[in-house]
Amino acid sequence: MKEIEILFEIKNQKEGVLKSLGRFTAHGIKRTLDIYFADPLRKDLQRDADGRLRASFRLRQKDDKCSIAYKNDHFNNDEWIYSDEHETSVGDFDIAIRIIEHLGLKELVRIDNEKYTFTTPEYEIVFEDVKNLGYFLEVEKLHEVPDEMVVSAKQEIRDFASNLGLNLGSELNAGKPELMLAKIQN
């Protein structure tokens, strides 16, 4: 599925963000652990020269559920436009780690966070409290968008987010794995 979303850094305090988002349909809080893996033999599953992940393989534990995902990112020059994401459930998190390691993939980075999810008919809004990284807001289009409408859909997301009454930082042209890796390097 085509994933069209924008990630913003949030400069508000947590309580203020949750109060502002309380006007939307709430879907609860989930603790999420994402482990991203690199493949030493495949260039597409390694960071490029700029530190960007153009494709990624992730193992996720969200409360008591576990899944794996492969994401292939699409760019216009250096601007991230959308990702093709293929995700499926797996039964056991620890066994999945062992299988992945036996396949030769190496852990790249862990993202540990609490996700507060809200929806409107058009968007999924996720406030994320990411351990050792900060607060983020991810706004994703819920419905499939034709290729020719991706740029306008992203502008709709920007317009929606700017009207939330939050102190948004700049739009991040990177995912949390890249942000965490940059923080670790510095």
Secondary structure, DSSP 8 states (H G I E B T S, - for coil): -EE-EEEEEE-S-HHHHHHHHTTSEEEEEEEEEEEEEE-TT-GGGSB-TTS-BSEEEEEEEETTEEEEEEEEEEEETTEEEEEEEEEEEES-HHHHHHHHHHTT-EEEEEEEEEEEEEE-SSEEEEEEEETTTEEEEEEEE-S---GGGHHHHHHHHHHHHHTS---EEEEESS-HHHHHHHHHH-
